[in-house]
Amino acid sequence: ECDWYTRSDYVYLEFIELAERENSLSHLETLIIGGKVF
């Protein structure tokens, strides 16, 4: 279970980093969409 959380957090951070790099979403929008995806 701990491994799953660690892995999901890593993917989530990568998702945010990618979105911010693309500059297509605001940080808040990224959190909202990320919350729905994960």
N, C-alpha and C positions, 0 to 999 in steps of 0.2 A: 504493500500500500504506500509506504514511504517512497519507494522507487517510482511509483506511478505519479505521485504528486511532484516529485523532483523533475521528472521527465516532462510533465504537463507544464510546469512553470518555465522550463527551458524553451519549450515550443512557443509558449505564450509570449515570452520576452523576444524571441526571434520574430514573431508575428508583428509585435509593436515596432521593433527596429525596422523591419521591412516597410511597414506602412509609413513610418516617419521618414524613411529614406526616400520613398516615392513621393512623399509630401502630398498625398492625395486625400489623406484623412487627418482630422485634428486628433489630438491625444484623447479627448473625451469620446469621440466617435469610435476610435480604435478600441477603447475600453468597453464600450457598449457592444460593438460587434464581436469583440473577443469573448465577452461574457456569454453571448449567444452561441458562438461557435464551440467554446469549451465549457 
